[in-house]
């Protein structure tokens, strides 16, 4: 038994069992049904993200008048000689828009990286 050789046993049909892979990027380029599914999933993800960011910003901007309506004492406060509602609208809303835009772009790029990884992996 010490001098026995090992023999690899293979099927003569190994070449037939292998099929060339059809890359997902080609599916997308040729606009096949599978490619449409990939693109629809990316668009749906990006749309959900946009809807979320817009909803949050709309709640913040729309909630400010409601806040000042429910708490009338805030309307009388002054910040550096400017009424608080004006200071909030002029000074704090724009940074909120910039932060929302920055977060949106960051998440959208992350979604696209995940999509590219998925497509390249298939």
BELCORBEL-V930999 format. One record per residue. N is the residue number from 1. RES is the residue in three letters. PSI is psi as a letter, one per 40 degrees, with the letter a starting at -180 (999 if undefined). Layout:
{{N:RES:PSI} {N:RES:PSI}}
This chain:
{{1:UNK:e} {2:UNK:d} {3:UNK:e} {4:UNK:h} {5:UNK:i} {6:UNK:h} {7:UNK:h} {8:UNK:h} {9:UNK:h} {10:UNK:i} {11:UNK:i} {12:UNK:e} {13:UNK:e} {14:UNK:d} {15:UNK:d} {16:UNK:d} {17:UNK:d} {18:UNK:h} {19:UNK:i} {20:UNK:h} {21:UNK:h} {22:UNK:h} {23:UNK:i} {24:UNK:d} {25:UNK:d} {26:UNK:d} {27:UNK:d} {28:UNK:d} {29:UNK:d} {30:UNK:e} {31:UNK:f} {32:UNK:i} {33:UNK:d} {34:UNK:d} {35:UNK:d} {36:UNK:d} {37:UNK:d} {38:UNK:d} {39:UNK:d} {40:UNK:d} {41:UNK:d} {42:UNK:d} {43:UNK:d} {44:UNK:d} {45:UNK:d} {46:UNK:d} {47:UNK:d} {48:UNK:d} {49:UNK:d} {50:UNK:d} {51:UNK:d} {52:UNK:d} {53:UNK:d} {54:UNK:d} {55:UNK:d} {56:UNK:d} {57:UNK:d} {58:UNK:d} {59:UNK:d} {60:UNK:d} {61:UNK:d} {62:UNK:d} {63:UNK:d} {64:UNK:d} {65:UNK:d} {66:UNK:d} {67:UNK:d} {68:UNK:d} {69:UNK:d} {70:UNK:d} {71:UNK:g} {72:UNK:d} {73:UNK:d} {74:UNK:d} {75:UNK:d} {76:UNK:e} {77:UNK:i} {78:UNK:i} {79:UNK:h} {80:UNK:f} {81:UNK:e} {82:UNK:h} {83:UNK:i} {84:UNK:d} {85:UNK:d} {86:UNK:d} {87:UNK:d} {88:UNK:d} {89:UNK:d} {90:UNK:d} {91:UNK:d} {92:UNK:d} {93:UNK:d} {94:UNK:d} {95:UNK:d} {96:UNK:d} {97:UNK:d} {98:UNK:d} {99:UNK:d} {100:UNK:d} {101:UNK:d} {102:UNK:d} {103:UNK:d} {104:UNK:d} {105:UNK:d} {106:UNK:d} {107:UNK:d} {108:UNK:d} {109:UNK:d} {110:UNK:d} {111:UNK:d} {112:UNK:d} {113:UNK:d} {114:UNK:d} {115:UNK:d} {116:UNK:d} {117:UNK:d} {118:UNK:d} {119:UNK:d} {120:UNK:d} {121:UNK:d} {122:UNK:999}}
